[in-house]
Amino acid sequence: MLQFINSLFNKNKARLEETDIMKKFLIIGLGNIGPEYTETRHNIGFKVLDFLAKKEDFSFETAKLGDIATFKVKGKTMLLLKPSTYMNRSGKAIKYWMEKEKIPLENILVITDDINLPFGTIRVKTKGSDGGHNGLKDTQNILQTNAYNRFRFGVGADFSKGRQADYVLGEWNSEEQEALKERLQVAAELIRSFVLSGVKNTMNQFNGT
């Protein structure tokens, strides 16, 4: 009888732990650390998370492999990560925090710039190629899968042949800076939707906006 009760208790405990895990989300903004990169197109991932932090009044703290913040909404917990490993080694930080916080792959969202989309265009995908993006390439290599959620923020491709690096590491122009105010608001709403409504509903609502 005691063995049966213990077995039942352990099963219930496992179910509760699994439920708690599914309520945790890891939102990763890709970028490079250092003031020289703050306003560059490549750092839109950092910029989106900083905007969300200001909007919801929480702050980041420096931790292992990145700056971390926690934000709770309607019973769900968001762990927000800005890797300090530089763009080309983003996967290391993502994997570390996924494992440390026991966050399943389907509950992560990677925010990145995308030159293949017009400026300000938003697109969420559940899998896909790295598209030549070094941050996504490293993430795919480290996680050993391309089936993870990514939020691609279009930065356009207004550069001549061979000048891609200069463009993405260049700063926003004045028109982009002004337009970003509205785009960042939409990005914050998208993250909230991903956590509360799921990736499919979020894709239906926000893709192409």
N, C-alpha and C positions, 0 to 999 in steps of 0.2 A: 504493500500500500504506500509506504513512504517513498519507494522507488518511483511509483507511478506519479505521485504528487511532485517529486523533484523533476521528473521528466516533463510534466505539464508546465511547471514553473519555468524551466529552461526554454521550452518552446515559446511561451508567452514573452519571455525576456528577449529572445532572438527576434520575434516579430516586432517588438517595440523598438529595438535597436535598428532594425531594417527601416521602419517607418521614420525614425529620426534621421537616418542617413539620407533618405529620399527628400527630406525637407531642407537639406543643405545644398547650396549652390556656390560654385566658384566662378567668378566673373573676372576675366583677365584682360587687362588693357596692355597691348604691346607698345613698346617704345624704348628709347635710350635714355639713360640717366645723365644728369648734368644740365646746367642752365643753358648751355649752347644748343641743346636740342628741344627745349621746352616748347617753342612755337613753330617747330617744323612739322611738315605734313606727315612724316613718318611716325610722329608721336601722337596721332589722333587717339590711340587707345588710352594713353595716359590722360589726355585732355578730357575725354568722355568721363572717365572715372573721377577726375578732379571736379568736373562740373556736377556730377551726381553727389559727391561729398559735400560740396557747397550748398546744393539745393536741399539736401536732407540733413544737413548740419551734423556730419560726423567727420572724423579726421583719420589720417593714415599714420601708422607707426612703423618704424624701420624694424624689420625682422629678418630671418634667414632668407636669403636669395630674393628679397624684395620688400616693398612697402605694402602693408596689410591693413585693411579696415574691415569691420563687421557691421552689417546693417540688417535689422530685422523688420519684416513686413508681413502682417497677417499670418503669423505662425511659421513663416519661412525665414531661413537665415542665409544671407548673402555674405560670402567671404570675397572681398575685392582685392585683387592682386596687381601690383605694378612691379614686374620683375626688375631686379637690379643687375641682371646678368648680361645686359645689352641685347639688342634685337636678335642677333644671330645665335644666341644661346637661350632663347626663351623657354624651350622645352624642359630644361633642367628644373627651373623654378616651378613650372606648371605641374610636373610630375611629383615633385617634392610635396607641394601643398595638397594635391589630390590625395596622395597616400597618407600624409599626416592627418588630414581632416576626414579621411575615408569618404571622399566625394566621388560618386560614380561618374563615368565618362559622359553619360547623357545629361548630367547636371552641370557641365562646364560650358562657358561661352567665351570665345576668344575674340577680342575686338581688334581689328587691324585696318590699316590704310589699304586702298586698292586703286592702282592706276588704271585698271581696266574699266572702271566705272566713272561716269561724269562726276564732277565735284558735287558733294552733298547727297549723292544717291546712296540709298541704304539697301543692303541685301543680306538676308540671313540664310545660311545653308547648313545642312546637317552633315555634309561630307563634301569632298572634292579635292582637287589637286592644290598644290601650294601656289600655283600661278606665278612662280618665280619669286615669291616673297620669302626672304630668308628666315623670318620669324616663324612663318607657317611651316616651312621646310624642316626646321629644327624640331618644331613641335611634333610633326608627323614622324620624324625619325626616332625621337625619344619615346613617344607613346606607342610607336609601332602600329599606327592606324591613321587613316585620313577621315575616319568616321567620327568626327567631333564637331560640335556646333561652332560656327564662326559668324561673326557680325562684321561684314565688310563695309567700310565707309569709303565712298568714292572720293578720290582727290584729283581726278582728271589726269591728263597726260600731255600737258602743254609744254613739251620739251623736245628739243631736236635730238637726232640720233646720237647715242653715246652719252647723253646728259641725264639719264634717268636718276642716277645717284644724287647728282646735284639738285635735281628737282625735288625728290622726296625728302632730302635733307635740307631743302630750302624752306624759308618761312612763308607763312600765308601772306598773300597780298591784301591790300586794304578791303577790296570787295569781298574776298573770302572771309576775312575777319568779321565783317558785318553780317554776312550770311550764316556764319557759324553759330550765332546766338540762337537762332531758331532751330538749326540742325542739332545742336547739342541738347536742346529741350526734347526733341523727338527721340534722340538716342537714349536719354534717361527714361522716357516712357517705354521704349522698346525693352530695356533691361527689366523693368518692372513687369512688363507683360510676359517676358520669358520665364520669370520666376513664378508668377501667379497663374498664368494661363497656358504655359507650355510652348514649345518651339513651333509646332504646327500652326497654332492660332496666331502666334507672333509673326510667322512668315506671311500668313494670309493678310494680316492687318498692315504690316509695315513694308514688305518688299516692294521696291519701286517708288516709294514715297520720297 
